[in-house]
Amino acid sequence: MAIITNFNKLADVASEFRKYLTGDHRKQKDVILFYAHNGTGKTRLSMEFKKMGKETVQNNLVDEEDNIITDEEGSAFTTEELKRDTLYFNAFTEDLFSWDNDLDSDEHRVLLLNKHSKFFGGIENLDIDNKIRPILHNYSDFNFVTDFNYVKPTDAGQENPETYWAIRFIREELVDGVAQNVENIKISRGEENLFIWCFFLAIYELAIDGAEGYDWVKYVYIDDPISSLDENNAIALACGLATIMESGIYKEIEEAGEKKKVERDRKVKVVLSTHHSLFFNVMYNELKMKRKTYFLHSNGLLDYKLQDTEDTPFFHHIALLSELKRVAESDVIHTYHFNGLRTVMEKAVSFFGYRKIDEVIHGLEDDILFHRAVQLLSHGKYSIFAPSPMTPDTKDLFKKILKGFTDKYQFRFPEIFNEVIPTEEV
């Protein structure tokens, strides 16, 4: 049975991750991969992890001949420097990109970069376009150009106008029947998310190479990279990311005429979180390096649980069923829980290739009544923010439908959702 570790706050979870990545009194790992539902605190956890890697250091001032500059009493003049060790991708990373849509003339639409962020390091001199482009073209067909001296149209003509770092997007389109490159296009939100992700991957590769501006990176923390992607691209993205992660841990050398992988002297270790069950499972199977894989679960601001996944496969619908099973046992059941039950049944309908919900509950006692209840009592107007308790009769009906459904398909529930489990306190 998997061991579950309890934590009172996310900072302690972040500390646990760092202990595994540094080998502090435990077997050292190169990758932490974990699954957690939205709302668990994944982004806050990534910021806690990043915060632990920040350090303010005092540097001595030196002259041109590298001699320490001192005052009359011999004390060295110093400056403060903020050092960090984590390059991260999360919602804050996406905020480093913002649109200038040129609303006045509607012609020069560009994506601006916050050039003052350390995230962009020294990309000005690193041929960043040619590092992003081959990654981007695995997923999309639009093109782009980075302009490090962009002047907003409204500022053009002014003396010494402020310059920005900006991305102009280009797509080949048919114009009067002729294929042409149309510049300054507005890409969709999904394409924008994809572009930012590819931008991050290019920087991640620079960090692995120890490029100037990124040689400080010891850890990469990736929080929920999947958004606006269909399942095919989610799998492709997972496989591509696993390859990059592996290249940050191992390098290929040739010895006695044979190629083999050896661990790098300078590794870039990774923490990766996701709420996407398919993405989690692909990453789980692709990552062959020293790793820890978890489910992260929260029952409130002071209650976080980490369960080692071991070899347990995991899917979102299992977690949802577990939650429904728990509320059914507690008898604290609200009307919106019928929405959750229907969600799982709809997935089962799709999985088995059926057309309607009644086909997945066919054969249960009172299946006609059950079908009618699911249809009538599952609809969008039941809010999770203003929950309404069920009547006793409806509660009994809910429990019977849930038990009939879970008994029929014999789901296996992860121990993390059970009440009686062995735990370790941290």
Secondary structure, 3 states (H helix, E strand, C coil): CCCEEEECCHHHHHHHHHHHHHCCCCCCCCEEEEECCCCCCHHHHHHHHHHHCCEEEEEECECCCCCECECCCCCECEEEEEECCEEEECHHHHCCEEEECCCCCCCCCEEEECCCCHHHCCHHHCCHHHHHHHHHCCCCCCEEEEEEEECCHHHCCCCCCCCEEEEEEEEEEEECCEEEEEECCCCCHHHHHHHHHHHHHHHHHHHHCCCCCCCCCCEEEEECCCCCCCHHHHHHHHHHHHHHHHHCCEEEEEECCEEEEEECCCCCEEEEEECCHHHHHHHHHHCCCCEEEEEEEEEECCEEEEEECCCCCCCHHHHHHHHHHHHHHHCCCECCHHHHHHHHHHHHHHHHCCCCHHHCCCCCCCHHHHHHHHHHHCCCCCCCCCCCECCHHHHHHHHHHHHHHHHHHCCCCCHHHCCCCCEEEC
